[in-house]
Amino acid sequence: MGWLKVVCGLVTTVLGLLLIWPRGWFTFNILLFNGILIWFKDDFLGFKGRH
């Protein structure tokens, strides 16, 4: 369920950036990496907190 939301978000972000700013791949990669890192950290900590 969580992965589906992540995939949808990534697809939307990629399409949006391709339409708006095709040369923004460097910035996009940084934002993507940070976003995945934050999401993974939150998910992992939330998972640990629940169990």
C-alpha positions as CSV (number, residue, x, y, z in Angstrom):
1,M,0.0,0.0,0.0
2,G,2.8,2.4,1.0
3,W,4.9,1.5,-2.0
4,L,1.9,2.2,-4.4
5,K,1.7,5.7,-3.0
6,V,5.5,6.2,-3.5
7,V,5.4,4.9,-7.1
8,C,2.5,7.2,-8.0
9,G,4.2,10.1,-6.4
10,L,7.5,9.4,-8.3
11,V,5.7,9.0,-11.6
12,T,3.8,12.3,-11.1
13,T,7.0,14.1,-10.1
14,V,8.9,12.8,-13.1
15,L,6.2,13.7,-15.6
16,G,5.8,17.1,-14.0
17,L,9.5,17.9,-14.1
18,L,9.8,16.7,-17.7
19,L,7.0,19.0,-18.7
20,I,8.1,22.0,-16.7
21,W,11.9,21.9,-16.6
22,P,13.6,19.2,-18.7
23,R,17.1,20.4,-17.7
24,G,16.4,20.1,-14.0
25,W,17.6,16.5,-13.7
26,F,20.5,17.4,-11.3
27,T,18.1,19.1,-8.9
28,F,15.6,16.4,-9.4
29,N,18.0,13.7,-8.5
30,I,19.0,15.5,-5.3
31,L,15.3,16.1,-4.3
32,L,14.4,12.5,-5.2
33,F,17.3,11.1,-3.1
34,N,16.4,13.3,-0.1
35,G,12.7,12.4,-0.4
36,I,13.4,8.7,-0.5
37,L,15.8,9.0,2.5
38,I,13.2,11.0,4.5
39,W,10.4,8.7,3.6
40,F,12.4,5.5,4.4
41,K,13.5,7.0,7.7
42,D,10.0,8.0,8.7
43,D,8.6,4.6,7.6
44,F,11.3,2.6,9.4
45,L,10.9,4.7,12.6
46,G,7.1,4.5,12.4
47,F,7.4,0.7,11.9
48,K,9.7,0.3,14.9
49,G,7.4,2.5,17.0
50,R,4.3,0.4,16.2
51,H,5.9,-2.9,17.2
